[in-house]
């Protein structure tokens, strides 16, 4: 994982208070600490913390833009990762949770730094240097997803994390509400796909953990291609596992796959598996019926369109400063494309 150089005044970190908290609450670390940004944005902020002996940790906190930075999100994410620590799902070991906003302006938690790569684009995909390591990463990604969906939610203490039933219905209601609250124009395809999905929801099988944003760039991969940690559990819930597989289909483009609206092309180099290979492996590993996968992929494309429209609306409203609307046209077109691709998939369903 690469990150920027440490800065003396870092937004989101109160150095002295956080340093004192770390020295008191995390065993085996030694002050002074340096802090630098790994990632930031609308989602939770992630920092690398290095102690005086070069031991590295990762600190997660809500974004600065949160007017009401409640402890809920951080506590929930911390709870999920802690629960999975002894499961077959690879996660970064948790070192501590601070729910006192007086320390850093918002709750945060700290976990071990996991060595490896995050494959975000074609350039970082070169870190998997051989076709064999890319094939192994493809298989490991699916095997890890199957492990997530195999976790005994009662056994790890997560059965009360969320409702177990009507996952897709609830997701449709949530994201259609977001669409209607934030849309910048009428887009009939969004309405038609919403209605079509609502009419065709497959029966939900056994309730499992649903990561909610499972894709290769939300995992850490070692040089061999093994997934060594799954990241970004902030929207994890309980529900229909095939929603995770459907989402993966729109964030994966193998060497022989068509590009979908998300535009993600990190995995189209030699050695990576194609979508159909991933689906076959998932079906074999999990024992689940994937007959209705096109439904879940259509849902994932539709949800992506709803989310991206919200981003587009914020940018039009000046979230990036003053921008010419023509500069933002690609966002609008991507929303249109995702909605159209979702509708095309939906028409194939009986």
HELIX and SHEET records of a PDB file:
HELIX    1   1 UNK A   15  UNK A   25  1                                  11    
HELIX    2   2 UNK A   71  UNK A   84  1                                  14    
HELIX    3   3 UNK A  101  UNK A  104  1                                   4    
HELIX    4   4 UNK A  122  UNK A  125  1                                   4    
HELIX    5   5 UNK A  131  UNK A  148  1                                  18    
HELIX    6   6 UNK A  167  UNK A  182  1                                  16    
HELIX    7   7 UNK A  188  UNK A  199  1                                  12    
HELIX    8   8 UNK A  216  UNK A  218  5                                   3    
HELIX    9   9 UNK A  242  UNK A  250  1                                   9    
HELIX   10  10 UNK A  275  UNK A  286  1                                  12    
HELIX   11  11 UNK A  293  UNK A  316  1                                  24    
HELIX   12  12 UNK A  325  UNK A  328  5                                   4    
HELIX   13  13 UNK A  329  UNK A  347  1                                  19    
SHEET    1   A 5 UNK A  34  UNK A  39  0                                        
SHEET    2   A 5 UNK A  45  UNK A  50 -1                                        
SHEET    3   A 5 UNK A  56  UNK A  61 -1                                        
SHEET    4   A 5 UNK A 108  UNK A 112 -1                                        
SHEET    5   A 5 UNK A  94  UNK A  98 -1                                        
SHEET    1   B 2 UNK A 208  UNK A 210  0                                        
SHEET    2   B 2 UNK A 237  UNK A 239 -1                                        
SHEET    1   C 2 UNK A 219  UNK A 221  0                                        
SHEET    2   C 2 UNK A 227  UNK A 230 -1                                        
END                                                                             
